[in-house]
Amino acid sequence: MMRSRGWAAGLAVGLAVGFAAGRWSATAPSVPVPRITAGHAPVSDDWTVVRVIDGDTLVVRSVAGEEHVRLRAVNTPERGQSGFEEATEVLRGLARAGAAARLEYEKPGVPERDRYGRILAYVVIGGVNTSVEVARSGWSEYETRYGPSRFDVQMQEAEREARGANRGVWAGR
């Protein structure tokens, strides 16, 4: 009887210390998010494109392993929808397998994940922001449901250009 009380008390103290130290949180995401500590760059430059999944998702690799990345500020047609193949080909043209990539986050230095565990980021390849170029291709509207992008001006200009040229989802509108 004494042992079980001691164990329970030890567990309670351990949990309290863990929460107080910020190691655990009742609202912590179920999927771990890479930590970037003070002094590290707000972007991650050590990624290589592995493959494109669709018009707004790709797989990248670092020394830590492979990650799925969901492009920020765009939302392309899904499989089975009109424009899926075209949007996917646009991203394949921008993010060729083996290309060096940099991930930039909405809040510099603060990586986030979506409910599917994908890293949410702007993928920059050869100085080109792939989210901006997917919007410029016309296969995505500038997605603002979560607020404006830190690349708001470029995203607005890209969408305006695609609309004006009747490209992609804007054709026939």
C-alpha positions in Angstrom: 0.0 0.0 0.0 2.8 2.4 0.9 4.6 1.7 -2.4 1.6 2.6 -4.6 1.1 5.9 -2.7 4.8 6.7 -3.1 4.7 5.9 -6.8 1.5 8.0 -7.3 3.0 10.9 -5.4 6.2 10.6 -7.4 4.2 10.6 -10.6 2.2 13.7 -9.5 5.3 15.6 -8.6 7.0 14.6 -11.9 4.0 15.7 -13.9 3.8 19.0 -12.0 7.4 19.7 -12.6 7.2 18.8 -16.3 4.2 21.1 -16.9 5.9 23.9 -14.8 9.1 23.6 -16.8 7.1 23.8 -20.1 8.2 20.3 -21.2 4.6 19.2 -21.4 1.4 21.1 -22.2 -2.2 20.2 -22.1 -2.5 22.0 -25.5 0.6 20.5 -27.1 0.2 19.3 -30.7 0.0 15.6 -31.1 2.7 15.7 -33.7 6.1 16.9 -32.6 7.3 20.2 -34.2 11.0 20.7 -34.7 12.4 23.1 -32.1 14.5 26.0 -33.2 16.4 27.6 -30.4 17.7 31.1 -30.0 20.7 31.8 -32.2 19.5 29.6 -35.0 18.4 31.0 -38.4 14.7 31.6 -38.9 14.8 29.4 -42.0 16.0 25.9 -42.6 18.4 25.7 -45.6 19.5 22.0 -45.4 16.6 20.4 -47.3 16.6 18.5 -50.6 13.4 17.9 -52.6 12.5 14.2 -52.8 9.2 14.3 -54.7 6.0 16.2 -55.3 2.8 14.7 -54.0 0.4 17.2 -55.5 0.1 20.9 -56.3 0.6 22.1 -52.8 2.5 19.2 -51.0 6.0 17.8 -51.4 8.4 15.6 -49.6 11.8 17.0 -48.6 14.8 15.3 -46.9 17.4 16.6 -44.4 19.9 14.8 -42.3 17.1 14.1 -39.8 15.0 12.3 -42.4 12.1 12.9 -44.7 9.2 15.3 -44.1 6.0 16.1 -45.9 5.6 19.9 -46.4 2.3 21.7 -47.1 2.9 25.0 -49.0 1.6 28.0 -47.2 -0.9 30.5 -48.7 -2.1 28.2 -51.6 -4.7 25.5 -52.0 -4.7 23.7 -55.3 -7.3 21.3 -56.7 -7.4 17.8 -55.0 -7.1 14.5 -56.8 -10.2 13.9 -58.9 -10.9 17.7 -59.3 -10.4 19.6 -62.4 -6.9 21.1 -62.5 -5.3 18.5 -60.2 -2.8 17.2 -62.8 -1.9 20.7 -64.0 -1.3 22.1 -60.5 0.8 19.1 -59.7 2.9 19.6 -62.8 3.5 23.2 -62.0 4.9 22.3 -58.6 7.0 19.5 -60.2 8.5 22.0 -62.5 9.4 24.3 -59.6 10.6 21.6 -57.2 12.5 19.0 -59.1 13.8 16.0 -57.2 17.3 16.6 -55.9 16.9 20.4 -55.8 18.2 22.2 -52.7 15.3 23.8 -50.8 14.9 26.3 -48.0 11.8 26.2 -45.7 10.5 29.6 -44.4 7.8 29.7 -41.8 4.9 32.2 -41.4 6.5 33.3 -38.1 10.2 33.3 -38.7 11.9 30.6 -36.7 8.6 29.0 -35.6 7.8 25.9 -37.5 4.2 24.6 -37.5 2.4 21.5 -38.6 -1.1 20.9 -39.9 -3.5 18.2 -38.6 -1.9 15.7 -40.9 1.5 16.2 -39.5 2.9 18.1 -42.5 5.3 21.0 -41.9 3.6 24.3 -43.0 6.1 26.4 -44.9 7.0 28.5 -47.9 9.5 26.4 -49.9 12.1 28.5 -51.6 14.2 26.9 -54.4 16.8 28.8 -56.2 15.5 32.0 -54.7 11.9 31.3 -56.0 9.0 31.1 -53.5 7.0 28.2 -54.8 3.8 29.4 -53.2 3.9 32.6 -55.1 4.7 30.8 -58.3 1.8 28.3 -57.9 -0.5 31.2 -57.4 1.0 33.0 -60.4 0.3 29.8 -62.5 -3.4 30.3 -61.7 -3.9 26.9 -60.1 -4.6 28.4 -56.6 -6.2 31.4 -55.3 -4.2 33.3 -52.6 -5.3 31.4 -49.5 -6.0 33.7 -46.6 -8.4 31.7 -44.4 -5.7 31.7 -41.6 -4.8 35.4 -42.1 -2.6 37.2 -44.6 0.7 35.7 -45.6 4.0 37.3 -44.6 4.4 37.4 -48.4 1.0 39.2 -48.8 2.1 41.7 -51.5 3.8 39.1 -53.7 0.8 36.7 -53.3 -1.7 39.4 -54.2 0.3 40.4 -57.3 0.7 36.7 -58.4 -3.1 36.1 -58.1 -3.9 39.4 -59.8 -1.6 38.4 -62.7 -3.1 34.9 -63.0 -6.7 36.4 -63.0 -5.8 39.0 -65.6 -4.4 36.3 -67.9 -7.3 33.9 -67.2 -4.8 31.1 -66.2 -5.7 28.0 -64.3 -8.7 28.2 -62.0 -9.4 31.7 -63.4 -9.9 30.5 -67.0 -13.5 31.1 -68.1 -14.5 33.0 -64.9 
